[in-house]
Amino acid sequence: MSTDLTPLWDAPATAEFWPQDYQRTLLAQVDSTMAEARRMAPQASGSTWIMAQEQKAATGRRGRPWSQPKGNFAATLLLRVNDDPAQAALRSFSMAVALRQTLAMSVPPEQLSLKWPNDVLLAGGKVAGILLEAIGQGGRVDWVSIGVGVNLVAAPPLDQVEDGAFRPVAVADYGTPPSPQDFLFWLASHFGHQERLFKEFGFGPIRRLWLHDAARLGETITARLPNEEITGRFETVDENGYLVLTTAKGARAIAAADVYF
Ligand SMILES: O=C(O)CCCC[C@@H]1SC[C@@H]2NC(=O)N[C@@H]21
């Protein structure tokens, strides 16, 4: 199913400073790093980053296909947790914050913003997406898989993006893209820090960091749910990670939706 390339990128610098909490695997080709994480979870001894140079069947949110031009970043963090599902899901905000910090090393930071629930925008276009899956039993989550796709060298063509979706952009359009290996090193370091904050202090500091860089905070946005569309002023993201909009009929806290502005 996949070829493990890990020894090829164990360069001394990254080997020495790699965050000790995480193992890592680099695959030349795989169907999807999310699927690989599902396969690995039963035997995994600890949290593991799984990166792939090529994915044959990558998926985005809501089962949409995810296009990965060569040289772009694709990885899944199989993260060991022991949380209830609501707590586990908040890791998408930690990853969004870590992604922003990592991207800010390559593009002008003021061009980056975070779109609820878990996209990173660069100059208003989508540069990175996050996909979360929980693995567990009996109301507890044992593992959370956090998939990350970043357009480093190329954005997928517009015709491969669904109607109404945000214009895809690449790091290369605004700066010098790092190699996927270097990107992983820094992302893992930044995420490791966010995860330590989360374990020590809970969602509070992550929420504040996320809100600091939120796109369109205080402005009118539209949340599209399966059966309704809600337009209102983007007030905040609450302590559950819900989007809070003030509408003509009062405040609404929204757990899951696609957001447009
Ligand atoms: O829809 C989104 O915005 C989320 C995109 C997530 C894509 C990444 S690429 C690595 C991982 N493997 C997948 O199949 N999907 C995620």
The ligand as an SDF file (V2000), in Angstrom:
LIG
                    3D

 16 17  0  0  0  0  0  0  0  0999 V2000
  -11.3690   20.2020    3.1400 O   0  0  0  0  0  0  0  0  0  0  0  0
  -10.3740   20.6460    3.7340 C   0  0  0  0  0  0  0  0  0  0  0  0
  -10.1240   21.8470    3.7470 O   0  0  0  0  0  0  0  0  0  0  0  0
   -9.4570   19.7030    4.4680 C   0  0  0  0  0  0  0  0  0  0  0  0
   -8.3890   19.1860    3.5740 C   0  0  0  0  0  0  0  0  0  0  0  0
   -7.4920   18.1620    4.2440 C   0  0  0  0  0  0  0  0  0  0  0  0
   -6.5360   17.5340    3.2630 C   0  0  0  0  0  0  0  0  0  0  0  0
   -5.4970   16.7170    3.9680 C   0  0  0  0  0  0  0  0  0  0  0  0
   -4.1320   16.2750    2.9510 S   0  0  0  0  0  0  0  0  0  0  0  0
   -3.5370   15.2140    4.2010 C   0  0  0  0  0  0  0  0  0  0  0  0
   -4.7390   14.5010    4.7630 C   0  0  0  0  0  0  0  0  0  0  0  0
   -5.0680   13.3530    3.9520 N   0  0  0  0  0  0  0  0  0  0  0  0
   -6.2470   13.4560    3.3800 C   0  0  0  0  0  0  0  0  0  0  0  0
   -6.7710   12.5950    2.6430 O   0  0  0  0  0  0  0  0  0  0  0  0
   -6.8170   14.6310    3.7030 N   0  0  0  0  0  0  0  0  0  0  0  0
   -5.9680   15.4070    4.5750 C   0  0  0  0  0  0  0  0  0  0  0  0
  1  2  2  0
  2  3  1  0
  2  4  1  0
  4  5  1  0
  5  6  1  0
  6  7  1  0
  7  8  1  0
  8  9  1  0
  8 16  1  0
  9 10  1  0
 10 11  1  0
 11 12  1  0
 11 16  1  0
 12 13  1  0
 13 14  2  0
 13 15  1  0
 15 16  1  0
M  END
$$$$
